[in-house]
Amino acid sequence: MQTGLYRKVKGRTGVGELYEFDCLSRHHTTGAELVTYIPLRIDPSWDGVRHCTLERAEFEAKFQWESEGLPKK
């Protein structure tokens, strides 16, 4: 996977928003490959920064790589 920012293109919430790819990990019991990412927006219901995880295949279906850094626009 490319490091940097991803834009959500499918899903229930956050479509069109930017997310920072943090790391890949593997579930110690199932072996599933997971993506940890950070939404680059603030939601009043969150207490600070929120780290999220999805299985890699699901992440790759819902997110598209945007850039290594903040987009120019």
CHARMM internal coordinates of N, CA and C (Angstrom, degrees):
IC EDIT
DIST 1 N 1 CA 1.4545
DIST 1 CA 1 C 1.5236
ANGL 1 N 1 CA 1 C 109.66
DIST 1 C 2 N 1.3191
ANGL 1 CA 1 C 2 N 114.83
DIHE 1 N 1 CA 1 C 2 N 147.09
DIST 2 N 2 CA 1.4550
ANGL 1 C 2 N 2 CA 119.79
DIHE 1 CA 1 C 2 N 2 CA 176.57
DIST 2 CA 2 C 1.5271
ANGL 2 N 2 CA 2 C 109.95
DIHE 1 C 2 N 2 CA 2 C -80.22
DIST 2 C 3 N 1.3219
ANGL 2 CA 2 C 3 N 116.25
DIHE 2 N 2 CA 2 C 3 N 140.01
DIST 3 N 3 CA 1.4553
ANGL 2 C 3 N 3 CA 119.49
DIHE 2 CA 2 C 3 N 3 CA 175.26
DIST 3 CA 3 C 1.5265
ANGL 3 N 3 CA 3 C 108.90
DIHE 2 C 3 N 3 CA 3 C -78.74
DIST 3 C 4 N 1.3116
ANGL 3 CA 3 C 4 N 115.68
DIHE 3 N 3 CA 3 C 4 N 157.11
DIST 4 N 4 CA 1.4571
ANGL 3 C 4 N 4 CA 119.76
DIHE 3 CA 3 C 4 N 4 CA 176.85
DIST 4 CA 4 C 1.5070
ANGL 4 N 4 CA 4 C 112.61
DIHE 3 C 4 N 4 CA 4 C 125.31
DIST 4 C 5 N 1.3359
ANGL 4 CA 4 C 5 N 114.39
DIHE 4 N 4 CA 4 C 5 N -148.98
DIST 5 N 5 CA 1.4558
ANGL 4 C 5 N 5 CA 121.54
DIHE 4 CA 4 C 5 N 5 CA -174.87
DIST 5 CA 5 C 1.5182
ANGL 5 N 5 CA 5 C 111.20
DIHE 4 C 5 N 5 CA 5 C -102.06
DIST 5 C 6 N 1.3200
ANGL 5 CA 5 C 6 N 114.82
DIHE 5 N 5 CA 5 C 6 N 143.28
DIST 6 N 6 CA 1.4544
ANGL 5 C 6 N 6 CA 122.81
DIHE 5 CA 5 C 6 N 6 CA 177.47
DIST 6 CA 6 C 1.5219
ANGL 6 N 6 CA 6 C 108.47
DIHE 5 C 6 N 6 CA 6 C -123.55
DIST 6 C 7 N 1.3307
ANGL 6 CA 6 C 7 N 116.31
DIHE 6 N 6 CA 6 C 7 N 149.04
DIST 7 N 7 CA 1.4560
ANGL 6 C 7 N 7 CA 121.81
DIHE 6 CA 6 C 7 N 7 CA 175.19
DIST 7 CA 7 C 1.5254
ANGL 7 N 7 CA 7 C 107.26
DIHE 6 C 7 N 7 CA 7 C -109.70
DIST 7 C 8 N 1.3339
ANGL 7 CA 7 C 8 N 116.34
DIHE 7 N 7 CA 7 C 8 N 134.11
DIST 8 N 8 CA 1.4606
ANGL 7 C 8 N 8 CA 120.39
DIHE 7 CA 7 C 8 N 8 CA 179.10
DIST 8 CA 8 C 1.5227
ANGL 8 N 8 CA 8 C 108.87
DIHE 7 C 8 N 8 CA 8 C -76.92
DIST 8 C 9 N 1.3330
ANGL 8 CA 8 C 9 N 116.79
DIHE 8 N 8 CA 8 C 9 N 128.40
DIST 9 N 9 CA 1.4532
ANGL 8 C 9 N 9 CA 121.29
DIHE 8 CA 8 C 9 N 9 CA -177.15
DIST 9 CA 9 C 1.5251
ANGL 9 N 9 CA 9 C 113.23
DIHE 8 C 9 N 9 CA 9 C -113.90
DIST 9 C 10 N 1.3396
ANGL 9 CA 9 C 10 N 117.86
DIHE 9 N 9 CA 9 C 10 N -13.85
DIST 10 N 10 CA 1.4711
ANGL 9 C 10 N 10 CA 122.51
DIHE 9 CA 9 C 10 N 10 CA 177.99
DIST 10 CA 10 C 1.5135
ANGL 10 N 10 CA 10 C 108.77
DIHE 9 C 10 N 10 CA 10 C -142.29
DIST 10 C 11 N 1.3293
ANGL 10 CA 10 C 11 N 115.93
DIHE 10 N 10 CA 10 C 11 N 149.97
DIST 11 N 11 CA 1.4618
ANGL 10 C 11 N 11 CA 119.20
DIHE 10 CA 10 C 11 N 11 CA 174.65
DIST 11 CA 11 C 1.5074
ANGL 11 N 11 CA 11 C 112.49
DIHE 10 C 11 N 11 CA 11 C 140.15
DIST 11 C 12 N 1.3094
ANGL 11 CA 11 C 12 N 114.47
DIHE 11 N 11 CA 11 C 12 N 177.12
DIST 12 N 12 CA 1.4638
ANGL 11 C 12 N 12 CA 122.92
DIHE 11 CA 11 C 12 N 12 CA -178.30
DIST 12 CA 12 C 1.5158
ANGL 12 N 12 CA 12 C 112.12
DIHE 11 C 12 N 12 CA 12 C -78.39
DIST 12 C 13 N 1.3329
ANGL 12 CA 12 C 13 N 116.73
DIHE 12 N 12 CA 12 C 13 N -40.52
DIST 13 N 13 CA 1.4661
ANGL 12 C 13 N 13 CA 121.60
DIHE 12 CA 12 C 13 N 13 CA -177.12
DIST 13 CA 13 C 1.5203
ANGL 13 N 13 CA 13 C 110.00
DIHE 12 C 13 N 13 CA 13 C -133.40
DIST 13 C 14 N 1.3192
ANGL 13 CA 13 C 14 N 116.61
DIHE 13 N 13 CA 13 C 14 N 159.30
DIST 14 N 14 CA 1.4608
ANGL 13 C 14 N 14 CA 121.79
DIHE 13 CA 13 C 14 N 14 CA 172.56
DIST 14 CA 14 C 1.5193
ANGL 14 N 14 CA 14 C 116.23
DIHE 13 C 14 N 14 CA 14 C 73.55
DIST 14 C 15 N 1.3259
ANGL 14 CA 14 C 15 N 118.33
DIHE 14 N 14 CA 14 C 15 N 9.63
DIST 15 N 15 CA 1.4657
ANGL 14 C 15 N 15 CA 120.40
DIHE 14 CA 14 C 15 N 15 CA 179.59
DIST 15 CA 15 C 1.5284
ANGL 15 N 15 CA 15 C 108.81
DIHE 14 C 15 N 15 CA 15 C -62.50
DIST 15 C 16 N 1.3279
ANGL 15 CA 15 C 16 N 116.39
DIHE 15 N 15 CA 15 C 16 N 132.35
DIST 16 N 16 CA 1.4551
ANGL 15 C 16 N 16 CA 121.99
DIHE 15 CA 15 C 16 N 16 CA -178.49
DIST 16 CA 16 C 1.5188
ANGL 16 N 16 CA 16 C 113.55
DIHE 15 C 16 N 16 CA 16 C 91.78
DIST 16 C 17 N 1.3282
ANGL 16 CA 16 C 17 N 117.69
DIHE 16 N 16 CA 16 C 17 N -13.16
DIST 17 N 17 CA 1.4659
ANGL 16 C 17 N 17 CA 122.56
DIHE 16 CA 16 C 17 N 17 CA -178.76
DIST 17 CA 17 C 1.5285
ANGL 17 N 17 CA 17 C 110.66
DIHE 16 C 17 N 17 CA 17 C -84.08
DIST 17 C 18 N 1.3427
ANGL 17 CA 17 C 18 N 115.22
DIHE 17 N 17 CA 17 C 18 N 159.86
DIST 18 N 18 CA 1.4654
ANGL 17 C 18 N 18 CA 121.52
DIHE 17 CA 17 C 18 N 18 CA 178.63
DIST 18 CA 18 C 1.5270
ANGL 18 N 18 CA 18 C 111.00
DIHE 17 C 18 N 18 CA 18 C -94.63
DIST 18 C 19 N 1.3490
ANGL 18 CA 18 C 19 N 114.96
DIHE 18 N 18 CA 18 C 19 N 147.87
DIST 19 N 19 CA 1.4529
ANGL 18 C 19 N 19 CA 123.36
DIHE 18 CA 18 C 19 N 19 CA -179.75
DIST 19 CA 19 C 1.5186
ANGL 19 N 19 CA 19 C 108.02
DIHE 18 C 19 N 19 CA 19 C -138.61
DIST 19 C 20 N 1.3115
ANGL 19 CA 19 C 20 N 116.63
DIHE 19 N 19 CA 19 C 20 N 142.62
DIST 20 N 20 CA 1.4597
ANGL 19 C 20 N 20 CA 121.50
DIHE 19 CA 19 C 20 N 20 CA 178.31
DIST 20 CA 20 C 1.5239
ANGL 20 N 20 CA 20 C 109.61
DIHE 19 C 20 N 20 CA 20 C -97.86
DIST 20 C 21 N 1.3327
ANGL 20 CA 20 C 21 N 116.29
DIHE 20 N 20 CA 20 C 21 N 123.60
DIST 21 N 21 CA 1.4615
ANGL 20 C 21 N 21 CA 121.48
DIHE 20 CA 20 C 21 N 21 CA 174.26
DIST 21 CA 21 C 1.5238
ANGL 21 N 21 CA 21 C 107.85
DIHE 20 C 21 N 21 CA 21 C -68.88
DIST 21 C 22 N 1.3204
ANGL 21 CA 21 C 22 N 117.66
DIHE 21 N 21 CA 21 C 22 N 127.87
DIST 22 N 22 CA 1.4618
ANGL 21 C 22 N 22 CA 121.64
DIHE 21 CA 21 C 22 N 22 CA -178.69
DIST 22 CA 22 C 1.5285
ANGL 22 N 22 CA 22 C 111.22
DIHE 21 C 22 N 22 CA 22 C -102.48
DIST 22 C 23 N 1.3377
ANGL 22 CA 22 C 23 N 117.95
DIHE 22 N 22 CA 22 C 23 N -58.58
DIST 23 N 23 CA 1.4646
ANGL 22 C 23 N 23 CA 119.53
DIHE 22 CA 22 C 23 N 23 CA -178.82
DIST 23 CA 23 C 1.5211
ANGL 23 N 23 CA 23 C 111.25
DIHE 22 C 23 N 23 CA 23 C -165.58
DIST 23 C 24 N 1.3329
ANGL 23 CA 23 C 24 N 114.97
DIHE 23 N 23 CA 23 C 24 N 165.01
DIST 24 N 24 CA 1.4577
ANGL 23 C 24 N 24 CA 122.41
DIHE 23 CA 23 C 24 N 24 CA 170.44
DIST 24 CA 24 C 1.5217
ANGL 24 N 24 CA 24 C 107.61
DIHE 23 C 24 N 24 CA 24 C -100.12
DIST 24 C 25 N 1.3113
ANGL 24 CA 24 C 25 N 116.12
DIHE 24 N 24 CA 24 C 25 N 144.91
DIST 25 N 25 CA 1.4638
ANGL 24 C 25 N 25 CA 120.28
DIHE 24 CA 24 C 25 N 25 CA 175.56
DIST 25 CA 25 C 1.5226
ANGL 25 N 25 CA 25 C 108.27
DIHE 24 C 25 N 25 CA 25 C -144.64
DIST 25 C 26 N 1.3233
ANGL 25 CA 25 C 26 N 115.66
DIHE 25 N 25 CA 25 C 26 N 170.32
DIST 26 N 26 CA 1.4515
ANGL 25 C 26 N 26 CA 120.85
DIHE 25 CA 25 C 26 N 26 CA 179.67
DIST 26 CA 26 C 1.5235
ANGL 26 N 26 CA 26 C 108.33
DIHE 25 C 26 N 26 CA 26 C -127.25
DIST 26 C 27 N 1.3249
ANGL 26 CA 26 C 27 N 116.60
DIHE 26 N 26 CA 26 C 27 N 131.40
DIST 27 N 27 CA 1.4618
ANGL 26 C 27 N 27 CA 121.02
DIHE 26 CA 26 C 27 N 27 CA 178.13
DIST 27 CA 27 C 1.5214
ANGL 27 N 27 CA 27 C 108.59
DIHE 26 C 27 N 27 CA 27 C -65.07
DIST 27 C 28 N 1.3282
ANGL 27 CA 27 C 28 N 116.54
DIHE 27 N 27 CA 27 C 28 N 129.06
DIST 28 N 28 CA 1.4631
ANGL 27 C 28 N 28 CA 120.23
DIHE 27 CA 27 C 28 N 28 CA -172.00
DIST 28 CA 28 C 1.5274
ANGL 28 N 28 CA 28 C 114.21
DIHE 27 C 28 N 28 CA 28 C -68.31
DIST 28 C 29 N 1.3279
ANGL 28 CA 28 C 29 N 118.32
DIHE 28 N 28 CA 28 C 29 N -21.87
DIST 29 N 29 CA 1.4573
ANGL 28 C 29 N 29 CA 120.55
DIHE 28 CA 28 C 29 N 29 CA -179.47
DIST 29 CA 29 C 1.5227
ANGL 29 N 29 CA 29 C 112.22
DIHE 28 C 29 N 29 CA 29 C -97.64
DIST 29 C 30 N 1.3363
ANGL 29 CA 29 C 30 N 116.64
DIHE 29 N 29 CA 29 C 30 N -48.17
DIST 30 N 30 CA 1.4698
ANGL 29 C 30 N 30 CA 120.37
DIHE 29 CA 29 C 30 N 30 CA -174.44
DIST 30 CA 30 C 1.5203
ANGL 30 N 30 CA 30 C 113.36
DIHE 29 C 30 N 30 CA 30 C -90.18
DIST 30 C 31 N 1.3377
ANGL 30 CA 30 C 31 N 117.13
DIHE 30 N 30 CA 30 C 31 N -20.77
DIST 31 N 31 CA 1.4584
ANGL 30 C 31 N 31 CA 120.34
DIHE 30 CA 30 C 31 N 31 CA -176.53
DIST 31 CA 31 C 1.5196
ANGL 31 N 31 CA 31 C 113.77
DIHE 30 C 31 N 31 CA 31 C 80.70
DIST 31 C 32 N 1.3328
ANGL 31 CA 31 C 32 N 117.48
DIHE 31 N 31 CA 31 C 32 N 1.02
DIST 32 N 32 CA 1.4637
ANGL 31 C 32 N 32 CA 120.91
DIHE 31 CA 31 C 32 N 32 CA -179.87
DIST 32 CA 32 C 1.5278
ANGL 32 N 32 CA 32 C 110.03
DIHE 31 C 32 N 32 CA 32 C -61.58
DIST 32 C 33 N 1.3305
ANGL 32 CA 32 C 33 N 116.25
DIHE 32 N 32 CA 32 C 33 N 136.78
DIST 33 N 33 CA 1.4631
ANGL 32 C 33 N 33 CA 121.64
DIHE 32 CA 32 C 33 N 33 CA 177.71
DIST 33 CA 33 C 1.5278
ANGL 33 N 33 CA 33 C 108.04
DIHE 32 C 33 N 33 CA 33 C -85.63
DIST 33 C 34 N 1.3342
ANGL 33 CA 33 C 34 N 115.87
DIHE 33 N 33 CA 33 C 34 N 128.00
DIST 34 N 34 CA 1.4604
ANGL 33 C 34 N 34 CA 122.05
DIHE 33 CA 33 C 34 N 34 CA -175.46
DIST 34 CA 34 C 1.5178
ANGL 34 N 34 CA 34 C 111.33
DIHE 33 C 34 N 34 CA 34 C -119.42
DIST 34 C 35 N 1.3260
ANGL 34 CA 34 C 35 N 115.74
DIHE 34 N 34 CA 34 C 35 N 149.29
DIST 35 N 35 CA 1.4615
ANGL 34 C 35 N 35 CA 123.01
DIHE 34 CA 34 C 35 N 35 CA 174.06
DIST 35 CA 35 C 1.5211
ANGL 35 N 35 CA 35 C 107.50
DIHE 34 C 35 N 35 CA 35 C -108.40
DIST 35 C 36 N 1.3237
ANGL 35 CA 35 C 36 N 116.77
DIHE 35 N 35 CA 35 C 36 N 129.27
DIST 36 N 36 CA 1.4643
ANGL 35 C 36 N 36 CA 121.35
DIHE 35 CA 35 C 36 N 36 CA 172.05
DIST 36 CA 36 C 1.5181
ANGL 36 N 36 CA 36 C 106.94
DIHE 35 C 36 N 36 CA 36 C -103.44
DIST 36 C 37 N 1.3373
ANGL 36 CA 36 C 37 N 115.58
DIHE 36 N 36 CA 36 C 37 N 130.53
DIST 37 N 37 CA 1.4567
ANGL 36 C 37 N 37 CA 121.14
DIHE 36 CA 36 C 37 N 37 CA -176.93
DIST 37 CA 37 C 1.5226
ANGL 37 N 37 CA 37 C 110.08
DIHE 36 C 37 N 37 CA 37 C -141.96
DIST 37 C 38 N 1.3435
ANGL 37 CA 37 C 38 N 115.89
DIHE 37 N 37 CA 37 C 38 N 163.95
DIST 38 N 38 CA 1.4668
ANGL 37 C 38 N 38 CA 121.69
DIHE 37 CA 37 C 38 N 38 CA -176.84
DIST 38 CA 38 C 1.5261
ANGL 38 N 38 CA 38 C 108.76
DIHE 37 C 38 N 38 CA 38 C -125.45
DIST 38 C 39 N 1.3365
ANGL 38 CA 38 C 39 N 118.53
DIHE 38 N 38 CA 38 C 39 N 121.31
DIST 39 N 39 CA 1.4598
ANGL 38 C 39 N 39 CA 120.21
DIHE 38 CA 38 C 39 N 39 CA 173.89
DIST 39 CA 39 C 1.5316
ANGL 39 N 39 CA 39 C 109.62
DIHE 38 C 39 N 39 CA 39 C -63.86
DIST 39 C 40 N 1.3222
ANGL 39 CA 39 C 40 N 117.62
DIHE 39 N 39 CA 39 C 40 N 134.12
DIST 40 N 40 CA 1.4631
ANGL 39 C 40 N 40 CA 121.17
DIHE 39 CA 39 C 40 N 40 CA -179.87
DIST 40 CA 40 C 1.5272
ANGL 40 N 40 CA 40 C 110.00
DIHE 39 C 40 N 40 CA 40 C -97.74
DIST 40 C 41 N 1.3077
ANGL 40 CA 40 C 41 N 114.14
DIHE 40 N 40 CA 40 C 41 N 54.35
DIST 41 N 41 CA 1.4658
ANGL 40 C 41 N 41 CA 121.64
DIHE 40 CA 40 C 41 N 41 CA 175.51
DIST 41 CA 41 C 1.5170
ANGL 41 N 41 CA 41 C 107.72
DIHE 40 C 41 N 41 CA 41 C -151.39
DIST 41 C 42 N 1.2956
ANGL 41 CA 41 C 42 N 116.26
DIHE 41 N 41 CA 41 C 42 N 164.12
DIST 42 N 42 CA 1.4625
ANGL 41 C 42 N 42 CA 121.54
DIHE 41 CA 41 C 42 N 42 CA 178.91
DIST 42 CA 42 C 1.5242
ANGL 42 N 42 CA 42 C 108.59
DIHE 41 C 42 N 42 CA 42 C -109.26
DIST 42 C 43 N 1.2967
ANGL 42 CA 42 C 43 N 115.68
DIHE 42 N 42 CA 42 C 43 N 132.41
DIST 43 N 43 CA 1.4620
ANGL 42 C 43 N 43 CA 121.83
DIHE 42 CA 42 C 43 N 43 CA 175.03
DIST 43 CA 43 C 1.5229
ANGL 43 N 43 CA 43 C 106.86
DIHE 42 C 43 N 43 CA 43 C -117.94
DIST 43 C 44 N 1.3249
ANGL 43 CA 43 C 44 N 118.69
DIHE 43 N 43 CA 43 C 44 N 129.01
DIST 44 N 44 CA 1.4649
ANGL 43 C 44 N 44 CA 120.62
DIHE 43 CA 43 C 44 N 44 CA -177.29
DIST 44 CA 44 C 1.5348
ANGL 44 N 44 CA 44 C 114.52
DIHE 43 C 44 N 44 CA 44 C -57.52
DIST 44 C 45 N 1.3358
ANGL 44 CA 44 C 45 N 117.63
DIHE 44 N 44 CA 44 C 45 N -23.07
DIST 45 N 45 CA 1.4708
ANGL 44 C 45 N 45 CA 119.88
DIHE 44 CA 44 C 45 N 45 CA -179.08
DIST 45 CA 45 C 1.5291
ANGL 45 N 45 CA 45 C 112.46
DIHE 44 C 45 N 45 CA 45 C -81.72
DIST 45 C 46 N 1.3292
ANGL 45 CA 45 C 46 N 118.32
DIHE 45 N 45 CA 45 C 46 N -9.58
DIST 46 N 46 CA 1.4594
ANGL 45 C 46 N 46 CA 121.66
DIHE 45 CA 45 C 46 N 46 CA 179.29
DIST 46 CA 46 C 1.5126
ANGL 46 N 46 CA 46 C 110.09
DIHE 45 C 46 N 46 CA 46 C -90.61
DIST 46 C 47 N 1.3078
ANGL 46 CA 46 C 47 N 116.85
DIHE 46 N 46 CA 46 C 47 N 150.53
DIST 47 N 47 CA 1.4612
ANGL 46 C 47 N 47 CA 121.96
DIHE 46 CA 46 C 47 N 47 CA 172.34
DIST 47 CA 47 C 1.5160
ANGL 47 N 47 CA 47 C 108.12
DIHE 46 C 47 N 47 CA 47 C -100.28
DIST 47 C 48 N 1.3311
ANGL 47 CA 47 C 48 N 117.42
DIHE 47 N 47 CA 47 C 48 N 84.95
DIST 48 N 48 CA 1.4610
ANGL 47 C 48 N 48 CA 121.52
DIHE 47 CA 47 C 48 N 48 CA 179.43
DIST 48 CA 48 C 1.5134
ANGL 48 N 48 CA 48 C 112.83
DIHE 47 C 48 N 48 CA 48 C 82.60
DIST 48 C 49 N 1.3292
ANGL 48 CA 48 C 49 N 116.12
DIHE 48 N 48 CA 48 C 49 N -148.61
DIST 49 N 49 CA 1.4585
ANGL 48 C 49 N 49 CA 122.76
DIHE 48 CA 48 C 49 N 49 CA -177.02
DIST 49 CA 49 C 1.5236
ANGL 49 N 49 CA 49 C 109.90
DIHE 48 C 49 N 49 CA 49 C -73.33
DIST 49 C 50 N 1.3005
ANGL 49 CA 49 C 50 N 116.15
DIHE 49 N 49 CA 49 C 50 N 139.90
DIST 50 N 50 CA 1.4638
ANGL 49 C 50 N 50 CA 120.65
DIHE 49 CA 49 C 50 N 50 CA 179.61
DIST 50 CA 50 C 1.5206
ANGL 50 N 50 CA 50 C 109.67
DIHE 49 C 50 N 50 CA 50 C -117.25
DIST 50 C 51 N 1.3256
ANGL 50 CA 50 C 51 N 117.38
DIHE 50 N 50 CA 50 C 51 N 120.38
DIST 51 N 51 CA 1.4603
ANGL 50 C 51 N 51 CA 122.57
DIHE 50 CA 50 C 51 N 51 CA 172.90
DIST 51 CA 51 C 1.5249
ANGL 51 N 51 CA 51 C 107.16
DIHE 50 C 51 N 51 CA 51 C -92.01
DIST 51 C 52 N 1.3264
ANGL 51 CA 51 C 52 N 116.17
DIHE 51 N 51 CA 51 C 52 N 135.69
DIST 52 N 52 CA 1.4603
ANGL 51 C 52 N 52 CA 121.58
DIHE 51 CA 51 C 52 N 52 CA -177.78
DIST 52 CA 52 C 1.5239
ANGL 52 N 52 CA 52 C 109.51
DIHE 51 C 52 N 52 CA 52 C -125.51
DIST 52 C 53 N 1.3350
ANGL 52 CA 52 C 53 N 116.85
DIHE 52 N 52 CA 52 C 53 N 157.80
DIST 53 N 53 CA 1.4653
ANGL 52 C 53 N 53 CA 120.90
DIHE 52 CA 52 C 53 N 53 CA 176.15
DIST 53 CA 53 C 1.5213
ANGL 53 N 53 CA 53 C 109.91
DIHE 52 C 53 N 53 CA 53 C -133.51
DIST 53 C 54 N 1.3120
ANGL 53 CA 53 C 54 N 115.05
DIHE 53 N 53 CA 53 C 54 N 147.66
DIST 54 N 54 CA 1.4600
ANGL 53 C 54 N 54 CA 123.65
DIHE 53 CA 53 C 54 N 54 CA 171.95
DIST 54 CA 54 C 1.5237
ANGL 54 N 54 CA 54 C 107.38
DIHE 53 C 54 N 54 CA 54 C -143.40
DIST 54 C 55 N 1.3235
ANGL 54 CA 54 C 55 N 116.15
DIHE 54 N 54 CA 54 C 55 N 153.87
DIST 55 N 55 CA 1.4481
ANGL 54 C 55 N 55 CA 118.30
DIHE 54 CA 54 C 55 N 55 CA 171.32
DIST 55 CA 55 C 1.5232
ANGL 55 N 55 CA 55 C 107.45
DIHE 54 C 55 N 55 CA 55 C -62.28
DIST 55 C 56 N 1.3338
ANGL 55 CA 55 C 56 N 115.49
DIHE 55 N 55 CA 55 C 56 N 144.93
DIST 56 N 56 CA 1.4673
ANGL 55 C 56 N 56 CA 120.54
DIHE 55 CA 55 C 56 N 56 CA -173.33
DIST 56 CA 56 C 1.5314
ANGL 56 N 56 CA 56 C 112.79
DIHE 55 C 56 N 56 CA 56 C -55.36
DIST 56 C 57 N 1.3285
ANGL 56 CA 56 C 57 N 117.94
DIHE 56 N 56 CA 56 C 57 N -44.66
DIST 57 N 57 CA 1.4718
ANGL 56 C 57 N 57 CA 120.76
DIHE 56 CA 56 C 57 N 57 CA -178.83
DIST 57 CA 57 C 1.5275
ANGL 57 N 57 CA 57 C 111.04
DIHE 56 C 57 N 57 CA 57 C -61.05
DIST 57 C 58 N 1.3244
ANGL 57 CA 57 C 58 N 117.29
DIHE 57 N 57 CA 57 C 58 N -39.50
DIST 58 N 58 CA 1.4616
ANGL 57 C 58 N 58 CA 121.20
DIHE 57 CA 57 C 58 N 58 CA 178.89
DIST 58 CA 58 C 1.5308
ANGL 58 N 58 CA 58 C 110.61
DIHE 57 C 58 N 58 CA 58 C -68.11
DIST 58 C 59 N 1.3472
ANGL 58 CA 58 C 59 N 116.53
DIHE 58 N 58 CA 58 C 59 N -42.28
DIST 59 N 59 CA 1.4663
ANGL 58 C 59 N 59 CA 120.48
DIHE 58 CA 58 C 59 N 59 CA 177.50
DIST 59 CA 59 C 1.5263
ANGL 59 N 59 CA 59 C 109.96
DIHE 58 C 59 N 59 CA 59 C -59.93
DIST 59 C 60 N 1.3329
ANGL 59 CA 59 C 60 N 116.88
DIHE 59 N 59 CA 59 C 60 N -47.23
DIST 60 N 60 CA 1.4600
ANGL 59 C 60 N 60 CA 120.71
DIHE 59 CA 59 C 60 N 60 CA -177.57
DIST 60 CA 60 C 1.5284
ANGL 60 N 60 CA 60 C 112.20
DIHE 59 C 60 N 60 CA 60 C -64.88
DIST 60 C 61 N 1.3403
ANGL 60 CA 60 C 61 N 118.10
DIHE 60 N 60 CA 60 C 61 N -26.24
DIST 61 N 61 CA 1.4631
ANGL 60 C 61 N 61 CA 121.68
DIHE 60 CA 60 C 61 N 61 CA 177.25
DIST 61 CA 61 C 1.5251
ANGL 61 N 61 CA 61 C 112.29
DIHE 60 C 61 N 61 CA 61 C -78.66
DIST 61 C 62 N 1.3402
ANGL 61 CA 61 C 62 N 117.03
DIHE 61 N 61 CA 61 C 62 N -27.08
DIST 62 N 62 CA 1.4652
ANGL 61 C 62 N 62 CA 120.52
DIHE 61 CA 61 C 62 N 62 CA -173.61
DIST 62 CA 62 C 1.5278
ANGL 62 N 62 CA 62 C 114.67
DIHE 61 C 62 N 62 CA 62 C -103.95
DIST 62 C 63 N 1.3364
ANGL 62 CA 62 C 63 N 117.67
DIHE 62 N 62 CA 62 C 63 N -14.03
DIST 63 N 63 CA 1.4627
ANGL 62 C 63 N 63 CA 120.92
DIHE 62 CA 62 C 63 N 63 CA -174.51
DIST 63 CA 63 C 1.5172
ANGL 63 N 63 CA 63 C 110.33
DIHE 62 C 63 N 63 CA 63 C -126.05
DIST 63 C 64 N 1.3255
ANGL 63 CA 63 C 64 N 115.51
DIHE 63 N 63 CA 63 C 64 N 149.34
DIST 64 N 64 CA 1.4613
ANGL 63 C 64 N 64 CA 121.61
DIHE 63 CA 63 C 64 N 64 CA 177.53
DIST 64 CA 64 C 1.5224
ANGL 64 N 64 CA 64 C 108.43
DIHE 63 C 64 N 64 CA 64 C -126.10
DIST 64 C 65 N 1.3393
ANGL 64 CA 64 C 65 N 115.90
DIHE 64 N 64 CA 64 C 65 N 136.16
DIST 65 N 65 CA 1.4603
ANGL 64 C 65 N 65 CA 121.04
DIHE 64 CA 64 C 65 N 65 CA -179.52
DIST 65 CA 65 C 1.5154
ANGL 65 N 65 CA 65 C 109.28
DIHE 64 C 65 N 65 CA 65 C -62.43
DIST 65 C 66 N 1.3234
ANGL 65 CA 65 C 66 N 116.75
DIHE 65 N 65 CA 65 C 66 N 134.94
DIST 66 N 66 CA 1.4661
ANGL 65 C 66 N 66 CA 122.72
DIHE 65 CA 65 C 66 N 66 CA -177.72
DIST 66 CA 66 C 1.5248
ANGL 66 N 66 CA 66 C 111.57
DIHE 65 C 66 N 66 CA 66 C -107.68
DIST 66 C 67 N 1.3334
ANGL 66 CA 66 C 67 N 117.37
DIHE 66 N 66 CA 66 C 67 N -55.36
DIST 67 N 67 CA 1.4573
ANGL 66 C 67 N 67 CA 120.80
DIHE 66 CA 66 C 67 N 67 CA -177.82
DIST 67 CA 67 C 1.5279
ANGL 67 N 67 CA 67 C 109.71
DIHE 66 C 67 N 67 CA 67 C -170.67
DIST 67 C 68 N 1.3436
ANGL 67 CA 67 C 68 N 115.06
DIHE 67 N 67 CA 67 C 68 N 170.65
DIST 68 N 68 CA 1.4670
ANGL 67 C 68 N 68 CA 120.09
DIHE 67 CA 67 C 68 N 68 CA 176.53
DIST 68 CA 68 C 1.5093
ANGL 68 N 68 CA 68 C 111.42
DIHE 67 C 68 N 68 CA 68 C -77.41
DIST 68 C 69 N 1.3108
ANGL 68 CA 68 C 69 N 117.55
DIHE 68 N 68 CA 68 C 69 N -26.74
DIST 69 N 69 CA 1.4625
ANGL 68 C 69 N 69 CA 123.07
DIHE 68 CA 68 C 69 N 69 CA -179.52
DIST 69 CA 69 C 1.5142
ANGL 69 N 69 CA 69 C 109.84
DIHE 68 C 69 N 69 CA 69 C -134.08
DIST 69 C 70 N 1.3204
ANGL 69 CA 69 C 70 N 115.35
DIHE 69 N 69 CA 69 C 70 N -167.61
DIST 70 N 70 CA 1.4611
ANGL 69 C 70 N 70 CA 118.87
DIHE 69 CA 69 C 70 N 70 CA -179.43
DIST 70 CA 70 C 1.5266
ANGL 70 N 70 CA 70 C 110.70
DIHE 69 C 70 N 70 CA 70 C -62.73
DIST 70 C 71 N 1.3187
ANGL 70 CA 70 C 71 N 117.73
DIHE 70 N 70 CA 70 C 71 N 136.52
DIST 71 N 71 CA 1.4616
ANGL 70 C 71 N 71 CA 120.25
DIHE 70 CA 70 C 71 N 71 CA 178.99
DIST 71 CA 71 C 1.5337
ANGL 71 N 71 CA 71 C 111.27
DIHE 70 C 71 N 71 CA 71 C -63.92
DIST 71 C 72 N 1.3044
ANGL 71 CA 71 C 72 N 116.71
DIHE 71 N 71 CA 71 C 72 N 154.61
DIST 72 N 72 CA 1.4694
ANGL 71 C 72 N 72 CA 122.00
DIHE 71 CA 71 C 72 N 72 CA -177.37
DIST 72 CA 72 C 1.5349
ANGL 72 N 72 CA 72 C 111.97
DIHE 71 C 72 N 72 CA 72 C -71.06
DIST 72 C 73 N 1.3408
ANGL 72 CA 72 C 73 N 118.18
DIHE 72 N 72 CA 72 C 73 N -28.91
DIST 73 N 73 CA 1.4588
ANGL 72 C 73 N 73 CA 119.88
DIHE 72 CA 72 C 73 N 73 CA -176.73
DIST 73 CA 73 C 1.4855
ANGL 73 N 73 CA 73 C 114.51
DIHE 72 C 73 N 73 CA 73 C -89.97
END
COOR INIT
IC SEED 1 N 1 CA 1 C
IC BUILD
